[in-house]
Amino acid sequence: MADQSFDVIVLGGGPGGYVAAIRAAQLGLKTAVVEREHLGGICLNWGCIPTKALLRSSEINHLLHNLKDFGFAADNVRYDLGAVVKRSRGVAKQLSSGVAHLLKKNKVTVFDGSGKLAGKHGLAVEKDGKPVATLTAPHIILATGARARQLPGVESDGKLIWTYREAMVPAAMPKSLLVIGSGAIGIEFASFYRNMGAAVTVVEVLDRVLPVEDEEISAFARKSFEKQGMKILTSAAVKGVKKGADSVTVTVEAGGKNQEITVDRVISAVGIVGNVEGIGLEGTGVKVDRTHVVIDEWCRTGEPGVYAIGDLAGPPWLAHKASHEGVVCVEKIAGVNDVHPIDWTNIPGCTYCRPQVASVGLTEARAKAEGHQVRVGRFPFIGNGKAIAMGEPEGMVKTVFDANTGELLGAHMIGTEVTELIQGYAVARTLESTEAELMHTVFPHPTVSETMHEAVLDAYGRAIHF
């Protein structure tokens, strides 16, 4: 029987949980992870990683059908959907195995099963309804993640109405589909299926797609998606669905009128709910608000010795936020002197559609609402030599500065590989950079990153190339 007593127990082996466990072990704390399904969690197995593998395949499909733009020609270009899905699953499996190796390397004990708080400092583990172990630790970190929210009347059935799980492993490519929700998950799947040749309709209840992004970026994205052939319905609501043998007729209300749209499949991407059930929160001081555990800046719950991180602890629902929370949480537990609570505005957000979208900090509207006088800079990819040479001239960068202090309040980007570029602005915000440091930074030429420099210069009337 494995050891039962630890310094730290982490319930959940996702990107928050396994990172917290490894950092705790690095700090000399005897650590255990309890995971019921897959090390790496939803992100690695059914989210971030396998979807990026699918999106990469769809980008290649798009490129192969536009080879003439680069001086090439090819006949009978086609794809094997089974092989595309198999590659995606293989990538996930490889990385999940890597997490197991990392935990073993750091001497973290892993328990296979479900965990439940059991009295003060206790966690009961069971598998298939049978007890595995009762563990104890002065510090228990809850990292159980979240699952897809079900829209009443449009619940997923695994066949005609999909969540992200079914959308990731299609047995056949639907000729048409409707995506409910235009957040990151919905738009990424809309982009994948459109690039693979399906007719795609997106229904969003709010007045714009990607509603958490800056309004200019949302508008740019919508225009790009529609140019690709997507049908976008905003300020629209799904009123009902009628299932056929191999199709779904969706009633959508938009502009005060109802319309019926018949598609092969529906993807529901209307948010997530925290996995708060069955983990023993009853009778504890842990507070739950709208399916998410309430925490303070150090990830502490209302129950002494119990912490929560990641999707379980609320937005932003991002893997890198979960990982960083895990590190902050255990460093505070270990008494690390220079640990700082997370500044939520320094967490970048990325959407891996075509074109990609990325942002960090405040939108222009949010900055103004918070009382800032702002200076705004913009630079289009069409003014960037590298973007044009790559055949990717569609995009823009927008920067928002405080007009009085020069503080970089926010940065917003759309275009090729902006999910790789946004970290430059994230570093700038973490270092509390002003426009001066960014202007004095030398950006390599020719690179797409030069658009970042130009957008800063433009905010102060100094843009060179546009």
N, C-alpha and C positions, 0 to 999 in steps of 0.2 A: 504494500500500500504506500502511495506517495505521501510526502509530508502534508500535514493538515494545517499547519500554522505558518502564516506568512506576515510580512510587513505590509504588503499591498496585494490586494486581489482586484483584478480587472474583469468585469463581466461583459464580455463581447470582444471579439478579436478583429474588429474592423480597423480602418485607418486611424481612428482615435485610440482604440483599445490597445492594439499591438504596439503602436508607437509609445503610448504611455508606459506600457510594460517594459519595453526595451530601455527607455530612459530611466525608469525606476531601477532597473537592474544595473545600469551604468553607474548610478549613484549609490550602489551598494545595498539596495533594499531587496530583501528576499521576496520574489514576486511570482504570482500565478495569474494565468489567463484562463477563463472559462468560456468556451465557445461551443455552440450547439450545432453549427452547420459548416461554415467555411471560414478558415482563417483568411483575413483580408476583407471580410465583410461584403456587403452589397457592392460597395465601390469597386473593389477589385474583381469580384466574381460576376456581378450582374449590373454594373453601373459604369463608373468612370472609364475603366480600362477596356473592357470588351466593346463598349460603344465606340471608343476611339478607333479600335481595330476595324469595326464596321464602317465608320466614317472614312477611314483611310481608303478602304476598298471602293467606296462610292466616289471619292475624289478621283481615284484612278480610272474608274468607269467614265466619269465625266471627261477626263483628260483624253482617254482613248477615243472618245467620240468627237473630239475637237482637235485631232492631230494636225489637220490641215493648217491650223493657226501657227504651227511650229515647223511647217515644211515637210511633214510626213503624210503617208497614206497607208491605210490598212483596211483590209476587207474582212467581212464576217466577224466583226468584233462582238464578242458575247461573254457572258460570265456564267460561272457555275455557282448558284446560290448556296448549295450544300457546302461547297469548298470555302466560300466566303464566311459562312457561319462557323464551320469547323475551325478555320484559322482564328476567328475571334475567341472561340471557346478555348483553343489551345494557348493563346496568349494569357488568358485569365488563369488557366491551370498552372502554367509555368510560374507566374508570379505568386500564386497562392502557395505553391511549394516553396518558393523563395522566402515567404513570410515564416513558414514552419522552420526553415533553416536558420533564419535570423533569431527567432525566439530560442531555439536550441543553443545556438552559438552564445547567446547572452545568458544562458542558464535560467531561462524563464520556464516554470513548470506549466504545462498545458493540460487542462482537463476537458475532455470531450463530453459535453452535456449541457443541460439548461441549468441556470443558476437562479436562486431565489434568496433574498435576505431572510435570515433566520435568527432573530434575536439580536442583541447588541454585539456587533463585530462578527456576526456569523453569516455564512453563505452556504446553503444546502445545494448540492449538485445532484442532478438525476439524469438518467438517459433511458428513453423509452419507458418512462413511468417507474423505473427502478432506481433506488438510491445509489449514488456513486461515491460521494464523500460529503462530509460536513467540514467546511474550511473556516478558519478564523483569521482575522487581521484587524489591526486598529484602523486601517484605511481601506475602504471598498469603493472602487470607481465604477459607476454604471455607464456602460458604453454600448447599449443595446440597439442603437440606431432607430430607423424608422421604416415604414412601408408605404406603398402607394395608397393615397386616399381614394375611396370609392365614391363616385358621384351617384346619389340616390336615383334609381331608375335606369342608370347606365352602368350597373355593376359589371365588372369583367367576368367573362365566362370561359376564357382561355381559347375560344375558337373564333368567334366573330368580333368580340370586344376584348381588346388586349390591354394589359398594363405593359410597363417597360420589359418585363420578363418575357412575355410572349413575342413582343415586337423585336426582341433580340435574336430569336431563334425561329424565324418563319420557315415553315416547310415548303412554301411556294411564295413567289413574289406576287402580292396582290396588284391587280391592274389599277385599282383606285382605293384610296383610304381617306378617312377624315380624322384629324387630330384635334382633340379637345384640350385646349390649354396651350399658350404660346410662351411659357417660360423656357428655361434652358432644356429640360428634358423633352418637352413637346417639339420645340423647334429643331433640336438635333435629330429626332426621329423623322420629322417632316423633311429635313434636308437630306438625310440618308435615303429615304424612299423616293424622293423626287429625283435625286441624282442617279438612282438605279432604274428610273424610267416610269415609276408609278405616278398617276394623277393624284395630287394631294390638295386637300382642303383643310385649312386651319381655322378653328373657331375659338375666339377669345372673348371673354365676358367684359374685359376692360376695353378702353378706347384705343389701345395700341398693342402691337406685339412686343415681346421682351419688355414688359412694363416696368421692371426694376431699373432699366437702363436709362441714360439720358435721352430726352425726347428726340433730339436730332439723330442720335444713333438708331433709335427705334424706327424713325421715319425712313432713314437710309436703308435699314435692313428690310423693311416692308417693300420698298421699291425694288430692291435687289431680288427678293423672293418672288415677287410678282413677275419680274422680268424672266425668271427661270420657269415660270408657268404655274407657280402655286396660286391657289385661290385663297385669299385672306378675308375672313369676316370678323371684324372687331365690333365691340359693343353688341355682342351677339350671345345668345344663350341657347343651349340644347334643351328642348322642351320634351323630348321623348324619342324613343327608338323602337323600331319594329323590325324584328329579325325574320329573315327569310331562310331558305335552305342553305345558301352560301353567300348571303349579302345582308346588309343592314340599311334600312331607310331611316335617316335621322331628320327629325323636325327641328329646324333652327329658326329662332326668332331674331330678326335684325331689322332695325329701322321701323319697328312697329308692325312688321309683316312676317308671316310664317312662310317658310319654304321647306320643301322636302328634298333631301339629298341622299341618293342611293349609292352606296360604296361597297366594296368587297369586305373591308375591315375598318374598325374604329379603334383608335389608340386613345385611351384616357390618361391624360397627364395633367391632373388638376391638383397637384400638391401631394404632400405626405403627412402621415400622422406618426407620432412617436410610439415606440414599442414599450409602453408603460405597464402593460398587463402581464400578470404572472411572474413578476420579479420581486414580490413581497413588499410593496410600498405601503400596503394597508397597515394602519396602526403605527406608522413611523411619522417623523416630522417632515418627510419629503413632501413638498407641495407640487401639484401638477396643474398646469394652466394650459387649456386647449391641447391636451395630449402631450405636452412637453414638460419636462422637469425644470423647476425654477432653481436657478443657481446664482451665486454672487460672482464677483470678478475673479475669484480664485477657484471657481467651479464647485464650491461647497453648496450642499443642499441644506434644508432645515434640520436634517438629522445629523448629529455629530458623528464624524468619521465616515460619512457617506457623501460621495461626490458624483457629478454627472458631467459628461462631455459629449460633443458631437451632435448628430441630428437629434438625439434624445433630448438634448438641452435647448433646442430651438434654433431659429435662423441666426446667421445665414447657413443654409444646409449645404455645406461644402466640405469635401474630404480634407483639404488643407487646413480649414478652420478646426476640424476635429483633431487632427494631428497636433496642431499648435496648442490647442486647449489641453491635450493630454500631457504635453511637455510642461506647460505652465503649472498644471495641477500637481504633478509629481515633484517638480522642483520646489514648489511651495511646501509640500509635505516634507521634503528632505531638508528644508531650511536653507536653500541656496540663496545667497545674499542679493544677487543682482536680478532676480526674477521680476518681471513686470507683467501686469495683467494685459490681456489683449485689447488693443485699440481696434474696434470693429471696423472703423473707416479705413484701416490699412490692409484689410483683407481683399485681395483682388478677386473679381468674379470673371469667369470665362465660359463662353458658349461656343462649341466647336462645330457650328454649322458652316455653310459656305455662302457668303464670306464669314470668317470668324468674328466674334465680338468679345471685347474684354474691357474691363473698367476697374478703377480703384478710387476710393474717396467719394466726395460729394458730386452729385449732378449739379448743373447750373441752377436748376430750379430749387434744389435743396439748399444750396449755398445761399441763394438770395433769401429763402424762407428763414434761414438761421441768422439773417441780419448782415451778411457780408456784402460789401461792395465788391464787385468782381471785374476782373479783366479776363476775357475769353480769347483763346487762340485756336485757329483751325488750319489744317493743312491736308490737301487731298492727295491720294496716292498717284493721281494722274500727273502730279508734279515731281514724282520721284523716279529717277532713272532705273533703279534696280527693279521696282515694281513693274515698270513698263517692259523691261527686258525679260522679266519672268512671265509676262503675259497676264499679270494680275494688277491692272491699273484701277480696279474698283475698290475704293476704301477711303477712309479719312481718320485723322486724329484730332481730338478736341481737348484742350487744356483749360482748366478753370483756376484762376489765381485770386487771392485776396488783393484788392487794389491798393490797400494801405500798407500791408506788411510784405507782400510778395510771396506769401505762403502758397504752396501748391495745394489747392483744396481738392482737386479731382482731375482725373484723366480718363478719357473715353475713346475707344478705338474700334474700328471695323475694317476688316480687310485680311489679306493673307497672313497667316501666322502671327496675328496680333496677340494670341494667347501666350506666345513666347516673348513678345516685346513688353507686355504690360508690367513685368517684374521690374523693369527699369524705373518706372514711375512709383512702384511699390517701395523700392529701395529709397527713392528720393523722399517719399513721405515719411518713411521710418527714420530717416536721417534729418527730418525737418528742414529739407532743402527749400530754398527760395528760388525765384527765377534766375538770380545771379549765378548760382552754382550750376544750374542746368544750361544756361547760356554759355558758360565757360567750359563746359564739358565738350571734349572733341569726339564727335561721332564718326565712325569709319565710313568711307565712301568706296564703292557704292553699296549701300545697304538700305533696306526698308526702314531701319531704325532712324535714319536721317529725318523721316517725317515727324518723329517725336521732337527732335531739336527744332525743326521749323515751326511746329505748332506752339512751342514755347516762345520762339522769336515773334511769331505772329501776334501773340497776346500783347506784345509791347511795340507793335508796329515795325518790326525789324525782319520779317520773313524775307528771305533772299530769292527763293526759286518759284514764287507764285505771286 
